[in-house]
Every structure is written in C-alpha cells, then in structure tokens.
Amino acid sequence: DEKILNAEINSFVSNTLDKGTTYEFRVSAKNEVDYGERAVITITTPDGAPSGAPQNFTAAGLTETSVRLTWDLPA
C-alpha cells in the first residue's frame, strides 16, 4: 500500500497491522524535480496471545501415576 502525505506531516500511524507479520516501511521526500533517496525500515509485529484455547484436548490415564495429554493448536 502506498500513502502520499502532505509535506507538513512528519508522522503516520497505521492501526491495521496483523500480528506476527513482517512489514517494510519506506519514506522519501519529493520536490518539483523528483523523489529523493528512500529511508527504509523493516519491523515484525509481535505474535500476541493465542486467540483461543487449544482444540481437541484429551487426557488418557496410562497407569496409576501417569497420564497422557494431547491437543491441537488453537483455531
């Protein structure tokens, strides 16, 4: 996505980023001649907490003193 801002603006906030995703941001100035050199930064957003509980959680007694627990990742 490209966003062109007024010359008076020197900051920008994006509230639509996804968790656990890498983004590259580029900024350059433009005058009547052309664009200048780009400043580039790459960030990765944190994964965040899982959005739900583990699925298909089961417990099976193996002996009098042990149990096997199994589950699938959250949806």
C-alpha positions in Angstrom: 0.0 0.0 0.0 1.3 3.5 -0.8 0.3 6.5 1.2 1.1 10.0 0.0 1.1 12.6 2.8 1.2 16.4 2.8 4.7 18.0 3.2 3.7 19.3 6.7 3.1 15.9 8.0 6.1 14.1 9.5 4.5 11.1 11.3 2.0 8.4 10.4 0.1 5.7 12.4 -1.2 2.5 10.9 -3.8 0.7 13.0 -4.3 -2.2 10.5 -1.2 -4.3 11.0 -1.5 -8.1 11.6 0.1 -10.0 14.5 3.3 -11.8 13.7 3.8 -10.2 10.3 6.9 -8.5 8.8 6.4 -5.1 7.2 8.7 -2.8 5.3 8.1 0.9 5.5 9.7 3.4 3.1 9.7 7.2 3.3 11.1 9.7 0.8 10.7 13.4 0.1 9.6 14.8 -3.2 10.1 18.2 -4.8 9.4 19.7 -8.2 12.4 17.7 -9.7 11.7 14.2 -8.4 11.8 11.9 -5.3 14.9 11.8 -3.1 16.6 8.9 -1.5 14.4 6.5 0.5 14.7 5.7 4.2 13.7 2.1 4.8 12.9 0.2 8.0 11.6 -3.3 8.4 9.6 -4.4 11.5 7.9 -7.6 12.7 4.9 -7.2 14.9 4.7 -9.4 18.0 2.6 -12.6 17.7 0.4 -11.7 20.5 -1.6 -14.1 22.7 -3.4 -17.0 21.0 -6.9 -16.1 20.1 -8.5 -19.2 21.6 -8.0 -22.4 23.7 -6.2 -25.5 22.4 -8.6 -27.7 20.4 -9.3 -31.5 20.9 -7.8 -31.6 24.4 -7.9 -35.2 25.7 -6.5 -37.0 28.8 -5.9 -40.7 29.0 -4.7 -42.5 32.1 -1.7 -44.7 31.4 -1.0 -46.1 34.8 -1.9 -45.3 38.4 0.6 -42.5 38.4 0.8 -41.2 34.8 -1.4 -39.6 32.2 -1.1 -38.7 28.5 -2.4 -35.3 27.5 -2.9 -34.4 23.8 -4.2 -31.3 22.0 -4.2 -29.4 18.7 -3.3 -25.8 18.2 -5.9 -23.1 18.7 -8.2 -22.3 15.8 
